[in-house]
Amino acid sequence: MRIVGIADFGSAGGFGQATFAGFTLQGAQANVTHVAGRVNSIVVRAEPGVSSDTLRTRIRAVLPSGVEAITGKQLTRENIDNVSSTFLTMLRAFLVVFAGIALVVAMLSINNTFAITVAQRTRELALLRAVGASRRQVRSTVTLEALTIGVTAGALGIAGGIGVAELLKGMFDAFGFALPAGGLTLHASSLLIGAAAGVVATVVAAQLPARRASAVSPISALRDTETEPRSITRRRTVTGAVLTAMGAGVSATGAVVGSAPLAAPGALALVVGALVLAPVLIVPSTRVMGGFLRRARPVTGRLAEENARRNPRRTAATATALAVGVAVVSMITLFVASLKSTMNRQLQNNVTANLVISSPTFGGGRLNPLLADELVRSPLVEHAVGIGEGAVRIDNAATTVSTTDTAQLAKVMRFDTVAGSMGSVGTDGIAVSKSAAASHHWTIGSPVVLTFAGGSTAPTSVRAVYDNATLLDDITVPAALYDAHTVQATDVVTLITTKPGVSPARAQAALTPLARANGGSSVDDVSQFATSSTAGLNTLLGIVYVLLALAVLIALLGIANTLGLAVYERRRELGLLRAVGESRRQVRSVLRLESVMVSTFGTVLGLALGAFLAWVFGTTAGSTTFALRAGQLVVIALLGAIAGVLAVIRPARRAARLPILDAIAAP
């Protein structure tokens, strides 16, 4: 074949990594489908003056049964629906999850900010009560403030969100998930939903501080008091401990029995319990961290420890926003690492072949199914078996199946035969996994009717039940049977066992040209194949990190905001410290160490939650190996501490520059 022209997808650009090659009809039948006299579709253009509906009606009259005529608009709609129901639905859910995480982190920061500002305005609120304002009016005042801030921030967020959407589009392109070219499409409904979510989140997050504001008594106007409670009640301690213990127990039980409906509520209870218990844990945690700081810096370390422990609720609220972000980061990091480790181990244990040929094309099988037959004729190859993937309908439900030469499969793969035998499948039977047999109540001899894409059917029966077969789907159909009902069959992988005395390196070099001529990118050993099979998880992990960076950034802004408000609240104290000899450098050092303690507590709490949840969800998903990557966790912890230092730069600079006399005179 010879390239005679280059074309693109037109003004819309490509979608994902889709590519195309154009042939003449005869060329496609000779080189691609290998089937003459059959086509997938026929495109018809109407004569001038003939409508699409009229043309469709006329064509339907001459079509054979099983073939339909549709208009171009119908075809476009079907294609859009297919993309929307698969890729776009998953992408939308993927992004909504991370948007929800960012919103939760933001709500924690908003709640803490309002709690501080309400505490600072105790006398003002008390004066309002003294001149006749009711509790409801005071609460409404704070709620109205939250509503105003939410509306303003929502409007700004829409503008910022458009910019972030452009960045996300570029990010997906960079990670190999190219989206269609062209500008963003703005839907009023999407913008309104985003703005409404921001407003509602702000108002909801401000309700607890608003309730505290309404509880201010008029007599508080006569004294300098705060409505923000600093003591930890026994009820909080007991509630947090019970939720944490119950959540850990339920989620662990769900993981062991493999029940996601049991593990998920338990995990949620665990996270809520940990957040409730955080103010209780912050006191001993800051005492431990303060012990190290006092040895290094006796004066500033002691002041930082006392400041961090002064208001456990406020400190914990600041830290938990970061803890949520770190928990999700560490959970996904360890979950993916465990999944990769499990997949690698399963491939190493199940594949007995020396070499594997796979296709580089995203989306599955693109290998010539005749490749295995050509490989067997090589003097270097003992056995070669191709494994394909297809779609059938069973009991009117779409089902993905594996296709292979079941009689030869045991020569290149290791699996457990629970009942029957692969050798008895023949060309009119099927093999099913243990889980599929249990869910469909199948036993050896159970009749199963397969309906193929073209509408043809094939009566079969269960001849074998297998388990621990990594490369096989839950249902395996003989390749000969599937190929007889399919225009163009392809394989996903081809497994090769070399002859005794043939080194893998020699076979790889000799078989690579044949592999590339039949759709394969390379000939790999099992270890290389395992690595390439899990490479997509690294790409997914990179995208997750970028998305979670937004939530972590929001948490760090919350830390900076809290410390900034604390500087304003403690300006008289800071002025007195400066008056008795504390330098500007020491002021900055105190706030820096305080921020490091807060961020370290949040990071460690997040790491602990993330590690446990990674084990829970990994085990629930079937992962048999828990990969605890200590190096990655240490890096996350260090980044959390560094982020704490960065978050305090502006508040510390402001505190150091406070005029001493003005600060002392502050109320």
C-alpha positions as CSV (number, residue, x, y, z in Angstrom):
1,M,0.0,0.0,0.0
2,R,1.1,3.6,-0.6
3,I,0.0,6.8,1.0
4,V,-1.5,9.2,-1.6
5,G,-2.9,11.9,0.6
6,I,-3.3,13.3,4.1
7,A,-6.6,14.6,5.6
8,D,-7.9,15.7,9.0
9,F,-11.3,15.7,10.7
10,G,-12.3,19.1,9.5
11,S,-13.1,22.1,11.7
12,A,-13.9,20.0,14.7
13,G,-10.4,18.4,14.8
14,G,-9.9,14.9,16.2
15,F,-11.5,13.3,19.2
16,G,-9.3,11.6,21.7
17,Q,-6.6,9.7,19.8
18,A,-8.8,8.7,17.0
19,T,-7.2,8.2,13.6
20,F,-8.4,7.0,10.3
21,A,-7.2,5.5,7.1
22,G,-9.2,5.8,3.8
23,F,-9.3,2.9,1.3
24,T,-11.2,2.2,-1.8
25,L,-14.0,-0.3,-1.3
26,Q,-12.0,-3.0,-3.0
27,G,-8.8,-2.1,-1.0
28,A,-10.6,-2.2,2.3
29,Q,-12.1,-5.6,1.6
30,A,-8.8,-6.9,0.4
31,N,-6.6,-5.5,3.2
32,V,-8.8,-4.8,6.2
33,T,-12.1,-6.8,6.4
34,H,-10.9,-9.7,4.3
35,V,-14.5,-10.2,3.3
36,A,-15.8,-9.5,-0.2
37,G,-19.4,-8.6,-1.0
38,R,-20.3,-7.2,2.4
39,V,-20.2,-3.6,3.9
40,N,-21.1,-2.1,7.2
41,S,-23.2,0.8,5.9
42,I,-24.2,2.6,2.7
43,V,-24.4,6.4,2.6
44,V,-27.0,7.8,0.2
45,R,-27.5,11.4,-0.9
46,A,-31.0,12.5,-2.0
47,E,-31.7,14.2,-5.3
48,P,-32.5,17.9,-5.1
49,G,-36.1,18.4,-3.9
50,V,-36.3,15.0,-2.1
51,S,-36.5,15.2,1.7
52,S,-34.5,12.9,4.0
53,D,-37.7,11.4,5.3
54,T,-39.1,10.6,1.9
55,L,-35.8,9.1,0.8
56,R,-35.7,6.9,3.9
57,T,-39.2,5.7,3.3
58,R,-38.4,4.7,-0.3
59,I,-35.2,2.9,0.7
60,R,-36.9,1.0,3.5
61,A,-39.2,-0.6,0.9
62,V,-36.3,-2.4,-0.8
63,L,-34.2,-3.3,2.2
64,P,-33.8,-6.9,3.4
65,S,-34.9,-7.9,7.0
66,G,-32.4,-6.9,9.7
67,V,-31.3,-3.8,7.9
68,E,-32.6,-0.3,8.6
69,A,-32.5,3.1,6.9
70,I,-32.0,6.2,9.1
71,T,-31.4,9.9,8.2
72,G,-28.2,11.7,8.7
73,K,-29.6,13.6,11.7
74,Q,-30.6,10.3,13.3
75,L,-27.1,8.9,12.8
76,T,-25.5,12.0,14.3
77,R,-27.8,11.8,17.3
78,E,-27.0,8.1,17.8
79,N,-23.3,8.8,17.7
80,I,-23.6,11.7,20.1
81,D,-25.7,9.5,22.5
82,N,-23.2,6.7,22.3
83,V,-20.3,9.0,23.2
84,S,-22.4,10.8,25.9
85,S,-23.5,7.5,27.5
86,T,-20.0,6.1,27.8
87,F,-17.0,8.4,27.7
88,L,-18.7,11.7,28.5
89,T,-20.7,10.2,31.3
90,M,-17.6,8.8,32.9
91,L,-15.7,12.0,32.4
92,R,-18.5,14.1,33.8
93,A,-18.8,11.9,36.9
94,F,-15.0,11.9,37.3
95,L,-14.9,15.7,37.3
96,V,-18.0,16.1,39.5
97,V,-16.4,13.9,42.2
98,F,-13.3,16.1,42.4
99,A,-15.4,19.3,42.2
100,G,-17.3,17.9,45.2
101,I,-14.1,17.3,47.1
102,A,-12.9,20.9,46.4
103,L,-16.3,22.1,47.6
104,V,-16.2,20.2,50.9
105,V,-12.7,21.5,51.5
106,A,-13.9,25.1,50.8
107,M,-16.9,24.6,53.1
108,L,-14.5,23.7,56.0
109,S,-12.5,26.8,55.4
110,I,-15.6,29.0,55.1
111,N,-17.0,27.6,58.3
112,N,-13.7,28.3,60.1
113,T,-13.5,31.8,58.7
114,F,-17.1,32.7,59.8
115,A,-16.4,31.2,63.2
116,I,-13.4,33.5,63.7
117,T,-15.2,36.6,62.5
118,V,-18.2,35.9,64.6
119,A,-16.0,35.5,67.7
120,Q,-14.2,38.7,66.9
121,R,-17.5,40.6,66.7
122,T,-19.0,39.4,70.0
123,R,-19.4,42.8,71.4
124,E,-20.9,44.2,68.2
125,L,-23.5,41.4,68.1
126,A,-24.2,41.8,71.8
127,L,-24.9,45.5,71.3
128,L,-27.4,44.6,68.6
129,R,-29.1,42.2,71.1
130,A,-29.0,45.0,73.7
131,V,-30.8,47.5,71.5
132,G,-33.6,45.0,70.7
133,A,-32.4,42.6,67.9
134,S,-33.8,39.1,68.3
135,R,-31.7,36.0,68.0
136,R,-33.4,35.3,64.7
137,Q,-32.4,38.7,63.4
138,V,-28.8,38.2,64.4
139,R,-28.7,34.8,62.8
140,S,-30.3,36.2,59.7
141,T,-27.7,39.0,59.6
142,V,-24.8,36.5,59.5
143,T,-26.7,34.3,57.0
144,L,-27.3,37.4,54.8
145,E,-23.5,38.1,54.9
146,A,-22.8,34.6,53.8
147,L,-25.4,34.9,51.0
148,T,-23.8,38.2,49.8
149,I,-20.3,36.7,49.9
150,G,-21.6,33.5,48.1
151,V,-23.2,35.4,45.3
152,T,-20.1,37.6,44.8
153,A,-17.8,34.6,44.9
154,G,-20.1,32.6,42.7
155,A,-19.9,35.3,40.0
156,L,-16.2,35.5,40.3
157,G,-16.1,31.7,40.3
158,I,-17.9,31.4,37.0
159,A,-15.2,33.6,35.3
160,G,-12.5,31.6,37.0
161,G,-14.1,28.3,36.2
162,I,-14.1,29.2,32.5
163,G,-10.3,29.7,32.7
164,V,-9.9,26.5,34.7
165,A,-11.9,24.6,32.0
166,E,-9.5,25.8,29.4
167,L,-6.6,24.6,31.6
168,L,-8.2,21.3,32.1
169,K,-8.7,20.8,28.4
170,G,-5.0,21.5,27.9
171,M,-4.2,19.1,30.7
172,F,-6.1,16.3,29.1
173,D,-4.3,16.9,25.9
174,A,-1.0,16.8,27.7
175,F,-1.9,13.4,29.3
176,G,-2.9,11.9,26.0
177,F,-6.7,12.3,26.3
178,A,-7.1,14.8,23.5
179,L,-10.5,16.4,23.3
180,P,-12.1,17.9,20.2
181,A,-10.5,21.1,18.9
182,G,-12.5,24.3,19.2
183,G,-13.6,26.7,21.9
184,L,-15.5,25.9,25.0
185,T,-19.3,25.5,24.9
186,L,-21.0,27.5,27.6
187,H,-24.4,26.3,28.8
188,A,-26.4,28.6,31.0
189,S,-27.6,25.6,33.0
190,S,-24.0,24.5,33.8
191,L,-23.0,28.1,34.9
192,L,-26.1,28.5,37.0
193,I,-25.6,25.1,38.7
194,G,-22.0,26.0,39.5
195,A,-22.9,29.4,40.9
196,A,-25.8,28.0,42.9
197,A,-23.6,25.3,44.4
198,G,-21.1,28.0,45.5
199,V,-23.9,30.1,47.1
200,V,-25.5,27.2,48.8
201,A,-22.2,25.8,50.1
202,T,-21.3,29.2,51.6
203,V,-24.7,29.7,53.3
204,V,-24.6,26.1,54.7
205,A,-21.1,26.4,55.9
206,A,-22.0,29.6,57.8
207,Q,-24.9,28.2,59.7
208,L,-23.1,26.9,62.7
209,P,-21.3,30.2,63.3
210,A,-24.6,32.0,62.7
211,R,-26.2,29.9,65.4
212,R,-23.4,30.8,67.8
213,A,-23.8,34.4,66.9
214,S,-27.5,34.3,67.8
215,A,-26.6,32.8,71.2
216,V,-24.7,35.9,72.2
217,S,-26.3,37.5,75.3
218,P,-26.8,41.3,75.6
219,I,-24.6,41.4,78.7
220,S,-21.6,40.4,76.6
221,A,-21.6,43.9,75.3
222,L,-20.2,45.0,78.7
223,R,-17.2,42.6,78.7
224,D,-14.6,41.4,76.2
225,T,-15.8,37.9,75.5
226,E,-16.0,35.5,72.6
227,T,-18.7,33.2,71.5
228,E,-16.3,30.7,70.0
229,P,-16.0,27.8,72.5
230,R,-12.4,26.7,73.2
231,S,-13.0,23.7,75.5
232,I,-13.6,20.2,74.1
233,T,-16.8,18.7,75.4
234,R,-17.1,15.0,76.5
235,R,-20.0,14.6,74.1
236,R,-17.7,15.5,71.1
237,T,-15.0,13.1,72.3
238,V,-17.4,10.2,72.8
239,T,-19.2,10.9,69.5
240,G,-16.0,11.2,67.5
241,A,-14.6,8.0,69.1
242,V,-17.8,6.0,68.5
243,L,-18.1,7.2,64.8
244,T,-14.4,6.5,64.2
245,A,-14.4,3.0,65.7
246,M,-17.7,2.1,64.1
247,G,-16.7,3.4,60.7
248,A,-13.3,1.6,60.8
249,G,-15.0,-1.7,61.9
250,V,-17.8,-1.5,59.3
251,S,-15.5,-0.5,56.4
252,A,-13.0,-3.2,57.3
253,T,-15.7,-5.8,57.4
254,G,-17.0,-4.6,54.0
255,A,-13.5,-4.9,52.6
256,V,-13.0,-8.4,53.9
257,V,-16.3,-9.7,52.5
258,G,-16.0,-7.7,49.3
259,S,-19.1,-5.6,49.9
260,A,-18.9,-2.1,48.5
261,P,-22.4,-1.1,49.9
262,L,-21.0,-2.0,53.3
263,A,-17.6,-0.5,53.0
264,A,-18.7,2.9,51.6
265,P,-20.9,4.0,54.5
266,G,-18.3,2.8,56.9
267,A,-15.7,4.8,55.3
268,L,-17.9,7.9,55.4
269,A,-18.6,7.4,59.1
270,L,-14.8,7.0,59.7
271,V,-14.0,10.3,58.0
272,V,-16.8,12.2,59.8
273,G,-15.6,10.6,63.1
274,A,-12.0,11.6,62.5
275,L,-13.1,15.2,61.7
276,V,-15.2,15.3,64.9
277,L,-12.3,13.9,66.9
278,A,-9.7,16.2,65.4
279,P,-9.9,18.9,68.2
280,V,-9.3,16.2,70.8
281,L,-6.3,14.9,68.9
282,I,-4.8,18.3,68.2
283,V,-3.8,18.9,71.9
284,P,-1.5,15.9,72.4
285,S,-0.3,16.2,68.8
286,T,0.8,19.8,69.2
287,R,2.4,18.9,72.5
288,V,4.5,16.3,70.8
289,M,5.5,18.5,67.9
290,G,6.1,21.4,70.4
291,G,8.5,19.3,72.3
292,F,10.8,19.0,69.3
293,L,10.4,22.7,68.4
294,R,11.3,23.8,72.0
295,R,14.5,21.9,71.8
296,A,15.4,23.6,68.5
297,R,14.0,27.1,69.3
298,P,13.1,27.4,73.0
299,V,11.2,30.8,72.8
300,T,9.5,30.8,69.5
301,G,8.8,27.0,69.6
302,R,7.0,27.4,73.0
303,L,5.0,30.4,71.8
304,A,4.0,28.5,68.6
305,E,2.9,25.5,70.5
306,E,0.8,27.5,73.0
307,N,-0.8,29.4,70.1
308,A,-1.7,26.2,68.2
309,R,-3.1,24.7,71.4
310,R,-4.9,27.8,72.5
311,N,-8.1,27.1,70.6
312,P,-8.2,23.4,69.6
313,R,-11.4,23.7,67.6
314,R,-10.1,26.5,65.4
315,T,-6.7,24.8,64.9
316,A,-8.4,21.5,64.1
317,A,-10.9,23.1,61.7
318,T,-8.0,24.7,59.9
319,A,-6.1,21.4,59.7
320,T,-9.0,19.2,58.7
321,A,-9.5,21.1,55.4
322,L,-6.0,20.1,54.5
323,A,-6.5,16.6,55.9
324,V,-9.4,15.9,53.5
325,G,-7.3,16.9,50.5
326,V,-4.3,14.9,51.6
327,A,-6.5,11.9,52.5
328,V,-7.9,11.7,49.0
329,V,-4.4,12.2,47.4
330,S,-2.8,9.5,49.6
331,M,-5.8,7.1,49.2
332,I,-5.7,7.3,45.4
333,T,-1.9,7.0,45.4
334,L,-1.9,3.9,47.4
335,F,-5.0,2.5,45.7
336,V,-3.4,2.8,42.3
337,A,-0.1,1.4,43.6
338,S,-1.9,-1.6,45.1
339,L,-3.9,-2.2,41.9
340,K,-0.7,-2.1,39.9
341,S,1.0,-4.5,42.2
342,T,-1.9,-6.9,42.1
343,M,-2.1,-6.8,38.3
344,N,1.6,-7.4,38.0
345,R,1.5,-10.3,40.4
346,Q,-1.5,-11.9,38.7
347,L,0.1,-11.6,35.2
348,Q,3.3,-13.0,36.5
349,N,1.5,-15.9,38.1
350,N,-1.1,-16.6,35.3
351,V,0.8,-16.2,32.1
352,T,3.2,-19.1,31.5
353,A,4.1,-17.9,28.0
354,N,7.5,-16.4,27.4
355,L,6.5,-13.5,25.3
356,V,3.4,-11.3,24.7
357,I,2.3,-9.3,21.7
358,S,-0.2,-6.5,22.3
359,S,-1.6,-3.6,20.4
360,P,-0.7,0.0,21.2
361,T,-4.2,1.2,20.1
362,F,-6.4,2.6,22.8
363,G,-9.6,0.6,23.2
364,G,-8.6,-3.0,22.7
365,G,-8.1,-5.6,20.1
366,R,-6.3,-4.5,16.9
367,L,-4.2,-7.6,16.3
368,N,-4.7,-9.8,13.2
369,P,-6.3,-13.0,14.5
370,L,-4.2,-15.0,12.0
371,L,-1.0,-13.8,13.7
372,A,-1.0,-16.8,16.1
373,D,-1.1,-19.2,13.1
374,E,1.8,-17.4,11.4
375,L,3.8,-17.4,14.7
376,V,3.4,-21.2,15.1
377,R,5.1,-21.7,11.8
378,S,8.2,-20.0,13.1
379,P,11.1,-22.4,14.1
380,L,11.4,-20.4,17.3
381,V,7.9,-20.8,18.5
382,E,6.4,-23.8,20.4
383,H,2.9,-22.4,21.0
384,A,1.0,-19.2,20.1
385,V,-2.5,-18.4,21.2
386,G,-4.5,-15.2,20.5
387,I,-7.0,-13.8,22.9
388,G,-9.6,-11.4,21.5
389,E,-12.5,-9.5,22.9
390,G,-16.0,-9.1,21.5
391,A,-19.6,-8.2,22.4
392,V,-22.7,-10.4,22.5
393,R,-26.1,-10.3,24.1
394,I,-27.1,-13.0,26.7
395,D,-30.6,-12.9,28.1
396,N,-31.0,-9.6,26.2
397,A,-28.1,-8.0,28.1
398,A,-25.0,-6.7,26.4
399,T,-22.0,-8.7,27.5
400,T,-18.3,-8.5,26.8
401,V,-16.7,-11.9,26.1
402,S,-13.2,-13.2,25.4
403,T,-12.5,-15.2,22.3
404,T,-9.7,-17.7,22.0
405,D,-8.7,-21.3,21.1
406,T,-9.9,-22.8,24.3
407,A,-8.2,-26.2,23.6
408,Q,-4.7,-24.5,23.3
409,L,-5.1,-21.9,26.1
410,A,-3.6,-24.1,28.9
411,K,-0.3,-24.2,27.0
412,V,0.2,-20.4,27.5
413,M,-1.8,-19.6,30.6
414,R,-2.2,-21.0,34.1
415,F,-5.8,-20.9,35.6
416,D,-8.0,-23.0,37.9
417,T,-10.6,-25.3,36.3
418,V,-13.5,-25.4,38.7
419,A,-15.7,-27.7,36.7
420,G,-15.6,-29.3,33.2
421,S,-12.6,-28.7,31.0
422,M,-11.4,-26.2,28.4
423,G,-10.7,-29.1,26.1
424,S,-14.4,-30.0,26.0
425,V,-15.6,-26.5,25.0
426,G,-15.1,-27.3,21.3
427,T,-16.7,-24.9,18.8
428,D,-20.3,-24.9,20.1
429,G,-19.7,-24.5,23.9
430,I,-18.6,-21.7,26.2
431,A,-16.4,-21.4,29.3
432,V,-17.5,-19.1,32.1
433,S,-15.8,-17.8,35.3
434,K,-16.8,-18.9,38.7
435,S,-18.4,-15.6,39.5
436,A,-20.4,-15.6,36.3
437,A,-21.6,-19.1,36.9
438,A,-22.7,-18.1,40.4
439,S,-24.5,-15.0,39.3
440,H,-26.4,-16.7,36.4
441,H,-26.9,-20.0,38.2
442,W,-25.1,-21.8,35.5
443,T,-23.7,-25.3,35.8
444,I,-22.0,-27.7,33.4
445,G,-24.5,-28.3,30.5
446,S,-26.6,-25.1,31.2
447,P,-27.9,-23.8,27.8
448,V,-26.9,-20.3,26.8
449,V,-28.0,-18.5,23.6
450,L,-25.6,-16.0,22.2
451,T,-26.9,-13.1,20.0
452,F,-24.2,-11.4,17.9
453,A,-24.0,-7.9,16.5
454,G,-25.4,-8.8,13.1
455,G,-28.5,-10.3,14.7
456,S,-27.5,-14.0,14.3
457,T,-27.8,-16.3,17.2
458,A,-25.9,-19.4,18.3
459,P,-27.2,-22.0,20.9
460,T,-24.4,-23.0,23.2
461,S,-23.9,-24.7,26.6
462,V,-21.5,-24.2,29.5
463,R,-18.7,-26.8,29.2
464,A,-16.1,-25.3,31.6
465,V,-16.0,-23.1,34.7
466,Y,-12.7,-21.4,35.5
467,D,-11.2,-19.1,38.1
468,N,-8.1,-16.9,38.5
469,A,-7.7,-16.3,34.7
470,T,-6.4,-12.7,34.6
471,L,-6.6,-12.1,30.8
472,L,-10.1,-13.6,30.3
473,D,-13.5,-12.0,30.8
474,D,-16.3,-13.7,32.7
475,I,-17.4,-15.5,29.5
476,T,-15.1,-17.1,27.0
477,V,-16.3,-18.0,23.5
478,P,-14.4,-20.2,21.1
479,A,-12.7,-18.0,18.4
480,A,-14.1,-20.2,15.7
481,L,-17.7,-19.7,16.8
482,Y,-17.3,-15.9,17.3
483,D,-15.5,-15.5,14.0
484,A,-18.3,-17.3,12.1
485,H,-20.8,-14.6,13.2
486,T,-18.5,-11.5,12.9
487,V,-17.3,-9.7,9.8
488,Q,-14.0,-8.6,11.2
489,A,-12.5,-10.3,14.3
490,T,-9.4,-9.0,16.1
491,D,-7.2,-10.1,19.0
492,V,-6.2,-8.2,22.1
493,V,-3.0,-10.1,22.8
494,T,-1.1,-13.0,21.5
495,L,0.7,-15.2,24.0
496,I,3.9,-17.0,22.8
497,T,5.8,-20.0,24.2
498,T,9.2,-20.3,22.6
499,K,10.9,-23.7,21.9
500,P,13.4,-25.1,24.4
501,G,16.8,-23.5,24.1
502,V,15.5,-20.3,22.4
503,S,16.3,-17.2,24.4
504,P,13.6,-14.6,24.8
505,A,15.9,-11.9,23.5
506,R,16.5,-13.8,20.3
507,A,12.8,-14.5,19.8
508,Q,11.9,-10.9,20.5
509,A,14.3,-9.6,17.8
510,A,13.2,-12.2,15.2
511,L,9.4,-11.9,15.8
512,T,9.1,-8.1,16.1
513,P,8.8,-7.5,12.3
514,L,6.0,-10.1,12.0
515,A,4.2,-8.6,15.1
516,R,4.3,-5.1,13.6
517,A,3.0,-6.2,10.3
518,N,0.0,-7.6,12.1
519,G,-0.9,-4.7,14.3
520,G,1.4,-5.3,17.3
521,S,3.8,-2.6,18.5
522,S,6.4,-4.9,20.0
523,V,7.2,-8.3,21.4
524,D,7.5,-8.1,25.2
525,D,8.3,-10.5,28.0
526,V,5.8,-10.9,30.7
527,S,7.4,-8.4,33.0
528,Q,7.4,-5.7,30.2
529,F,3.9,-6.5,29.3
530,A,2.8,-6.1,32.9
531,T,4.5,-2.8,33.1
532,S,2.9,-1.5,29.9
533,S,-0.5,-2.8,30.9
534,T,-0.5,-0.7,34.0
535,A,1.0,2.4,32.3
536,G,-2.4,3.9,31.8
537,L,-2.9,4.0,35.6
538,N,0.1,6.4,35.8
539,T,-1.6,8.7,33.4
540,L,-4.8,8.6,35.4
541,L,-2.9,9.2,38.6
542,G,-1.3,12.3,37.0
543,I,-4.7,13.7,36.1
544,V,-6.0,13.0,39.6
545,Y,-3.0,14.8,41.1
546,V,-3.7,17.9,39.0
547,L,-7.4,17.9,39.9
548,L,-6.7,17.4,43.6
549,A,-4.2,20.2,43.6
550,L,-7.2,22.6,43.4
551,A,-8.6,21.1,46.7
552,V,-5.2,21.3,48.4
553,L,-4.8,24.9,47.2
554,I,-8.1,25.8,48.7
555,A,-7.1,24.2,52.0
556,L,-3.8,26.2,52.0
557,L,-5.7,29.4,51.3
558,G,-7.9,28.5,54.3
559,I,-4.8,28.1,56.5
560,A,-3.5,31.5,55.3
561,N,-6.9,33.1,55.8
562,T,-7.2,31.7,59.4
563,L,-3.7,32.8,60.3
564,G,-4.4,36.3,58.8
565,L,-7.5,36.6,60.9
566,A,-5.6,35.3,63.9
567,V,-3.0,38.0,63.4
568,Y,-5.7,40.7,63.4
569,E,-7.3,39.1,66.6
570,R,-3.9,38.9,68.4
571,R,-2.4,42.2,67.3
572,R,-2.4,43.5,70.9
573,E,-0.6,40.4,72.1
574,L,1.9,40.7,69.2
575,G,2.5,44.3,70.1
576,L,3.2,43.5,73.7
577,L,5.6,40.8,72.6
578,R,7.4,43.3,70.4
579,A,7.5,45.8,73.3
580,V,9.3,43.3,75.6
581,G,12.0,42.6,73.1
582,E,10.7,40.1,70.5
583,S,12.1,40.8,67.1
584,R,10.3,40.9,63.8
585,R,12.1,37.8,62.8
586,Q,10.9,36.0,65.9
587,V,7.3,37.1,65.2
588,R,7.5,35.6,61.7
589,S,9.2,32.4,63.1
590,V,6.4,31.9,65.7
591,L,3.7,32.1,63.0
592,R,5.7,30.0,60.6
593,L,6.2,27.2,63.3
594,E,2.5,27.4,64.2
595,S,1.5,27.0,60.5
596,V,3.9,24.0,60.2
597,M,2.3,22.3,63.2
598,V,-1.2,22.9,61.8
599,S,-0.3,21.7,58.3
600,T,1.7,18.7,59.7
601,F,-1.2,17.6,61.9
602,G,-3.6,17.9,58.9
603,T,-1.2,16.0,56.6
604,V,-0.5,13.2,59.1
605,L,-4.3,12.8,59.8
606,G,-4.9,12.8,56.0
607,L,-2.2,10.2,55.4
608,A,-3.6,7.9,58.1
609,L,-7.1,8.2,56.7
610,G,-5.9,7.8,53.1
611,A,-3.8,4.7,53.8
612,F,-6.7,2.9,55.6
613,L,-9.3,3.9,53.0
614,A,-6.9,2.8,50.2
615,W,-6.7,-0.7,51.8
616,V,-10.5,-0.8,52.3
617,F,-11.4,0.2,48.7
618,G,-8.5,-1.8,47.2
619,T,-9.5,-4.9,49.0
620,T,-13.2,-4.4,48.2
621,A,-12.2,-4.0,44.5
622,G,-10.4,-7.4,44.5
623,S,-6.8,-6.2,45.1
624,T,-4.9,-8.9,46.8
625,T,-1.8,-6.8,47.5
626,F,-1.6,-3.7,49.6
627,A,1.3,-1.6,48.4
628,L,2.3,0.8,51.2
629,R,4.7,3.2,49.4
630,A,6.5,4.8,52.3
631,G,8.6,7.0,50.1
632,Q,5.5,8.5,48.4
633,L,3.9,9.1,51.8
634,V,7.0,10.8,53.1
635,V,7.0,13.1,50.0
636,I,3.4,14.0,50.6
637,A,4.1,14.7,54.3
638,L,7.1,17.0,53.4
639,L,5.0,18.8,50.8
640,G,2.3,19.4,53.4
641,A,4.8,20.9,55.8
642,I,6.4,23.1,53.0
643,A,2.9,24.2,52.0
644,G,2.3,25.3,55.5
645,V,5.4,27.5,55.4
646,L,4.2,29.0,52.1
647,A,0.7,29.6,53.4
648,V,1.9,31.8,56.3
649,I,4.3,34.1,54.4
650,R,1.8,36.9,54.0
651,P,0.2,36.8,57.4
652,A,3.7,36.5,59.1
653,R,4.9,39.5,57.1
654,R,1.9,41.5,58.1
655,A,2.3,40.5,61.8
656,A,6.0,41.5,61.8
657,R,5.1,45.0,60.4
658,L,2.5,45.9,63.0
659,P,3.4,49.2,64.7
660,I,4.1,48.4,68.3
661,L,2.1,51.3,69.9
662,D,-0.9,50.9,67.6
663,A,-0.9,47.2,68.3
664,I,-0.8,47.7,72.0
665,A,-3.6,50.2,71.8
666,A,-5.8,47.8,69.8
667,P,-9.0,46.7,71.6
